[in-house]
Amino acid sequence: MGSVRSLALCLILTAMAGCSAPDENTAVTEAAVTAEAAAQLKLEDLIRVTHVLHEKFTSLAEAMPEDDLAWRPVNGVRSVSEVYVHIAADNWYVPALMGWDAPDETGVTDDVATFRTYQEQEMSRTDMLGVLDGSFAFLLGAMEESAGELDREVILGTPTTVGDVWIRAVVHLHEHLGQSIAYARTNEVVPPWSR
């Protein structure tokens, strides 16, 4: 079963990872496929995906009626606008963890308390849209500046690298994009790119 799974994974990743389909005498492990795929991942790919995420978050936030920004599915979870402010907070905070100073007016540093304080702010719709846009510009700028140091070690609880943190940041953004799409559709807002 494991070899079938490995073969399927290799075939899926062939175009992206540049691996070739194994013949019947070649054993391909998931670890080998994953390592080869990771070697092919380029910072430019992450930056391109982050630009797409920026456009989607911005268009979805703009499409949400102001009256729905305070909506939350249940008590104790973030509202629509709180999700967008959280995304902005994270976009300031993650680069700060690796040495890029967020703009002074954000108050965000590499101290998690500043991240928590930032995301607790109540903002007008205009301010929310502004910080969302500004935070993506900052995140993308830091990603571009990191091109020569993706293997630099950073300690975030455990040792990791700048490149790994960018991957985690993009995955985190995708999680919140899915959340934001669900929030929008629950409020009968069709994501602009789906129209």
C-alpha positions in Angstrom: 0.0 0.0 0.0 2.8 2.4 0.9 4.5 2.0 -2.6 1.1 2.7 -4.3 0.7 5.8 -2.2 4.3 6.8 -3.0 3.8 6.3 -6.7 0.6 8.3 -6.6 2.3 11.1 -4.7 5.2 11.1 -7.2 2.9 11.2 -10.2 1.0 14.1 -8.6 4.2 16.0 -7.9 5.9 15.1 -11.2 5.4 18.5 -12.9 6.0 20.5 -9.7 8.9 18.5 -8.3 10.6 17.3 -11.4 10.7 13.7 -10.2 10.3 11.0 -12.8 7.8 8.1 -12.6 9.5 5.1 -11.2 9.9 1.9 -13.2 9.0 -1.4 -11.4 12.6 -1.8 -10.1 12.6 1.7 -8.5 11.5 2.1 -5.0 10.2 5.6 -4.2 9.6 6.7 -0.7 7.4 9.5 0.5 10.3 11.1 2.2 12.3 11.1 -1.1 9.4 12.6 -3.0 8.8 15.2 -0.3 12.5 16.2 -0.2 12.6 16.5 -4.0 9.4 18.6 -4.0 10.8 20.8 -1.3 14.0 21.3 -3.2 12.0 22.6 -6.1 9.9 25.0 -4.1 11.0 28.6 -4.9 10.5 31.8 -2.9 9.0 33.3 -6.1 6.3 30.7 -5.9 5.4 31.7 -2.3 5.5 35.4 -3.2 3.2 34.8 -6.2 0.8 32.8 -4.0 0.9 35.5 -1.4 0.0 38.2 -4.0 -3.0 36.0 -5.0 -4.0 35.7 -1.3 -3.7 39.5 -0.9 -6.1 40.1 -3.8 -8.6 37.5 -2.5 -8.6 38.8 1.0 -8.9 42.4 -0.1 -11.7 41.7 -2.6 -13.6 39.5 -0.1 -13.3 42.1 2.7 -14.5 44.8 0.4 -17.5 42.7 -0.7 -18.7 42.1 2.9 -21.4 44.6 3.8 -20.6 46.7 6.8 -23.4 45.3 8.8 -22.0 41.8 8.5 -18.5 42.7 9.7 -19.5 42.1 13.3 -21.1 38.7 12.5 -19.6 35.6 14.1 -20.8 32.0 13.8 -21.0 31.5 17.6 -19.9 33.4 20.7 -16.3 33.1 21.5 -14.9 33.0 18.0 -13.7 35.9 15.8 -16.1 38.0 13.9 -15.6 38.8 10.2 -13.7 42.0 10.9 -11.7 40.3 13.7 -10.5 37.7 11.3 -9.1 40.4 8.9 -7.5 42.3 11.8 -5.9 39.0 13.0 -4.5 38.4 9.5 -3.0 41.9 9.5 -1.6 41.3 13.0 0.0 38.1 11.8 1.4 39.7 8.6 3.2 42.3 10.8 4.3 39.8 13.5 5.7 36.9 11.5 8.4 39.0 9.7 9.1 40.8 13.1 9.9 37.4 14.5 12.7 37.0 11.9 14.2 40.5 12.2 12.1 42.8 10.0 10.7 45.7 12.0 7.0 46.3 11.5 6.1 50.0 11.1 6.2 51.8 14.4 2.6 52.8 14.3 1.5 49.2 14.4 3.2 48.7 17.8 4.0 45.1 16.7 7.4 43.7 17.6 8.8 40.2 18.1 7.0 40.1 21.5 3.8 38.0 21.2 2.1 40.4 23.6 2.2 43.2 20.9 0.7 40.8 18.4 -2.2 40.0 20.8 -2.7 43.7 21.6 -2.8 44.6 17.9 -5.5 42.1 17.0 -7.7 43.2 19.9 -8.2 46.6 18.3 -11.6 47.6 17.1 -11.4 49.3 13.7 -13.6 51.0 11.3 -14.2 49.3 7.9 -11.9 51.8 6.2 -9.1 51.3 8.8 -9.5 47.5 8.6 -9.1 47.5 4.8 -6.1 49.9 5.1 -4.2 47.7 7.7 -5.0 44.6 5.7 -3.5 46.1 2.6 -0.6 47.6 4.4 0.2 44.4 6.2 0.4 42.4 3.0 2.7 45.0 1.5 5.0 44.6 4.5 4.8 40.8 4.5 5.6 40.7 0.7 8.5 43.1 1.1 10.0 41.0 3.9 9.6 37.9 1.8 11.4 39.5 -1.2 14.2 40.8 1.1 14.8 37.3 2.5 15.8 35.8 -0.9 19.4 35.3 0.1 18.7 33.9 3.6 16.0 31.3 3.3 18.3 28.8 5.1 19.0 31.2 8.0 18.1 29.6 11.3 15.5 31.2 13.5 14.3 30.0 16.8 10.5 30.0 17.2 10.2 27.7 20.1 12.3 25.2 18.2 14.9 25.8 15.5 13.6 26.4 12.0 14.5 28.4 9.0 13.3 31.6 7.3 12.0 29.6 4.3 10.1 27.3 6.6 8.5 30.2 8.4 7.3 31.6 5.0 5.7 28.3 4.1 3.9 28.2 7.5 2.8 31.8 7.0 1.3 31.0 3.6 -0.5 27.9 5.0 -1.9 30.0 7.8 -3.2 32.6 5.3 -4.9 29.8 3.3 -6.6 28.5 6.5 -8.1 32.0 7.2 -9.1 32.4 3.5 -11.2 29.3 3.8 -12.7 30.7 7.1 -13.4 34.0 5.4 -15.0 32.3 2.4 -17.3 30.3 4.8 -18.2 33.5 6.7 -19.0 35.3 3.5 -21.1 32.5 2.0 -23.0 32.1 5.3 -23.9 35.8 4.9 -24.9 35.3 1.3 -21.8 37.1 -0.1 -20.3 35.4 -3.1 -16.5 35.7 -3.3 -15.8 38.2 -6.1 -13.5 35.8 -8.0 -16.3 33.1 -8.1 -18.9 35.3 -9.8 
